[in-house]
């Protein structure tokens, strides 16, 4: 998997999570997704800069580091694009593995016949 695919997968993971859980701190997001806090910060900053996510402080929240993250219409489009690309890539991986398994099965069957 290329670095670009890994980054896109992490972006997709964050976008999918934010679509369902908007009011969350970066620390909570990090813990829930199993991504380092620094990586979450980096991803969120990039998504905000791209216009895919808006971040706002919680109103009347004592923790001033807690934000509400909202997917913008552009963010929803990006999530859809990333989801389609992820699906296509996984389908290709599936087809490749299926082909490799068939080759291995044929090889095993050939070896069995030769050893009988």
N, C-alpha and C positions, 0 to 999 in steps of 0.2 A: 504494500500500500504506500502510495507516495505521501510526502509531507502535506501536500495540498489536500489530498483526500482525508487525511487525519484531521487537519484543521477544519475542513468542511463538516466532517462528522461531529466534531466538538461544537461547532457553531450550531448545527442542526439539533444536537442534544440540548443546548442551552435554549434555543428558540422553542423547541417542543415543551420544555419544562416551563418556560415563562408564559407560554400560551395558557397553561392550566394553573399556574401559581405565580401571580404577579407581585404580591407583597412579600418580599424575601430579602434577607441580607446576602451579601456576597459570600459570607462565611457559611450560611445555611445552604446556599446554592452549591458551594464547593463540597460540603459534606454530603448532600443528597445525590450529587452526580459523580462523586469520587474523582473530582478534578481539583488540582491544587488551587489555593486561594489566588495566587499570582496569575495563574492561567485564566481563572474566572474573571479576574479584573481586566486582564488583557482582552479577552473575548468580548466582554461587555463594552469596554471602551471602543473597540473596533465596530461592534454592532451599532452603538450609538452614533459614531462618526459616519457610518454608512447610511444612517437614517432608518435602520431596521428596528431599533428599539428606542423608546423614550424612557428616561429615568427621572423620577421625582421623589423628593423627600416625603416620608410619611407625614401627614398633617398631625400635629399634636403628639408626636412620638418623642419620647425621652432619648432614644437612641438615634442621634442625628446621622449615623452612618447607614441606617436602614432606608432602603429605597423601595419604591414601587416601580417595577419595570413593565412597560407596556409595548406589545408588538404594534408597530405602525402598519398601515396597509402595505407599504414596501416590505416590511419585515415578514408579513404573511406571505407575500409573493416569493420572497427569498426562501422561506421555510418550505414552501411548496416545491420550488426549484431544487433545493438541496435534497428533499425527500425523494423526488423523482430520480435524481442522479444516484442517490444512495441505493435505491431499489434496482436500478439498471445495473449498477456495479455488483450488487449482491447476486442478482440473477446470472450475470456472467460468471461469477465465482462458482455458483451452483452448477452451471453447465460444465465448467472446466473440471470440477471435482467429479461430477457424474461420468464424464468421459474418461477421466483417469481411473476411476473405480472399475469401469467396464474393461479397460485395458488390463488392469491388474487381475480381474476375474478371468479374463481370457488366458492370461499368462499362467495363472494357477491351474486352470483346467488343462492347459497344454502340458504342463509339467506332471500333472497327475497321470495323464494318458501315457506319457513317455516312461513313467516309473512303474506302470502296471505290467 
